[in-house]
Amino acid sequence: MYFAALLARTEDGWEASDTELDDVETLSDLADLAREASPDEDTVLVLIEQEDSWFGVFRVDGEEDPRIYVSDAAAARRSAYGELLLTDELLGREPGSDDGPDLDSLDLDGTEDGESEDAEDAEEDGTPGADSVPHSPVGDSEILEDLGIGEKQLRALDADDALNTIAEALGASEVLETVR
């Protein structure tokens, strides 16, 4: 189960709104959605979580480039919202490069999601495949540093309670609860 919320900083504190990401197809769409939440170009955070699996923070400060943090890239890669956040740059790849499997060389034998049995076996015994993504955090781990959540604290958060902990540190736990 997914949960996504926008937290926009205003002169009166943080305002939260439940957000629907079904129409968001690109990071640019997500940045536009975030910027619409703050006409004064204040800080806007998009907080996304998949229950007990991973969480992500997408931050926009006015017209600056968005900043992204994802707690577990491999877990996020298996979800539509997570995959939206996982850019080539975030994963340390050359933009536009295709580090994924060569579909022409795969023996697509009808296994689930078009994976070959060899790819499934590699996942099971832990050997990385051509499309490996780390089971670790990726992105800007200092994304919330100026808001009181340091790198160590962010990396230590459990996916099942991360958004509540972040909101509490920001003084926004009550407004986040109203949209949860």
N, C-alpha and C positions, 0 to 999 in steps of 0.2 A: 504494500500500500504506500502511496506517495503522499507527501504533503509539501506544498510550496507556499511561501508567503513573501510579501514585500514589506520591508521595514524602511520607511523614509524618515530621515532626520529633519525635523522642523525646528523653528525657534521655540516651540512649546514642548519639545521632546520628540519621541519616536511615535510615528503613526504606522499601524500595521493594516495590511489588507490581504485577504486570501486572494491568491492569483491562480488563474487557469492557464496552464502552459500548453494546452492542446493545439492552439493556433500558432505557437512559437516554433519556427522551423530552423532558425539560425541564431547565432550569437548576436548578430545585428538586431534581429527582432526582439531578443531578450533585453538588449541594451535600450532599445526604443521604449519597450514596456516599462523598464525601470525609470528612464528619464521622464516619462509621462507622469510618474507618481510624485515627482518633485519639480514643480515649475521654477523654483528658486535655485535649481542646480545644486542642491544639497546632496549629501551622501544617501544613496539608496542601496540596500542590501536585498538580494533575492536569496532566500534560504530554501534549500531543497533537501528533502531526505527521503530515503526509501527505508522503511521500517527495519531496524536492526542490521542494515547492510552497509549503507554509506550515506554521507551527507556532502552537500556542496554549498559554497558561498560564492555568489557572483556580486561584485561590487562596482558601482558606477558613482563617480564623483564629477558631476557636471559633464563637460564634454571630453574629459580625459578618457583614455582607453580603459575599458573594463578590466578588472582584476578577478582572477578565479582561483579557488582552492577546492579540491576534491579529496575527501578523506581516504578513499580506496578506489584507485583507477580501474582495477579489474572488475570489481563489483559494479561500479558505475557504468562500465562499458556494456554490461548486459541489460541496461535499461535505456529507454528512449531519452529520458531527461538527462541522464548521466552522459550518454553519448553526445548530446548537444554541447555539453561543457568541455568534453575532451578533444581539444584541438590538437593538430599536429605539433604546434609550438609547445603546448602544455605537456605533451608526451615526449618532447625532445626529438622530434622528427623534423626533417626538412619539409616545409609547407608544400603540399601537393604531391609529396612522395607517397607511393603505395607500398607500405611495408607489410601489407596483408598477404594472404596466400595467393599464388597464381592460380586463378580458377581454371585455366586451361590444363594445368598439370594435375588437378585433383580428380580423383575417381569418385564422381558424385553418384553414389549408389543408393540414394533414397534415404540416407540417414537423416535424422532430424536436423533442421536448419541448414541442410546442404553440406554438413561437415562430413569428411571422410572418417572411416573407422580409425584410421591412423591418428587423425587430429584428436579424436575422443580419447584414444589410448594415451596420447602424449599429455593431455590435460589430466587424466587420472593418475599418471605416475609422476606428475609434477615437472616434466621436462617442458621447457618453453617451446611453443610453436613459432612460426613465422609471424603470427599476429599477436605475440605476447604483449600484455600490458601489465605493469607491476601491481602487485597486491599491496600497494603502499600509497601514501598521500602524494599528490602532484599539485603543482601550481604555486601560488604565492602564499607561503605559510606566514608571512607577515601582514596579510591582508587586513587583519583587525588590530594590529599593534597599537595604532594611535587611538583606538577605541577601548583599550584596556585589556585586550586578550593577546598575549604574547604567543610567539611561535611554539614554545614548549607546551603551553596550555592548550593551544588549538590542536596540536598533533596528539595530545593525550586524551582528547574527548572521545567518548564512546558514541557510536552512531545512533544508539537508541535514545540518548538524552542530550545530544550535541546542541540542537537548536534551542532547547530550553536553557541550557547552560550559557549559550551565547547571548540569548535575550536577557537573561538575568544579569550578566556582566554589563550589558548596555543600559540596564535600567528599563528594559522594554518587555519584561516577562508578562505583565498584566495585559498589555496591548496585543502581544502575540497569542496569549490564551483566548482572547476574544474572537480570533479568527480560526483557531484550531478546531 
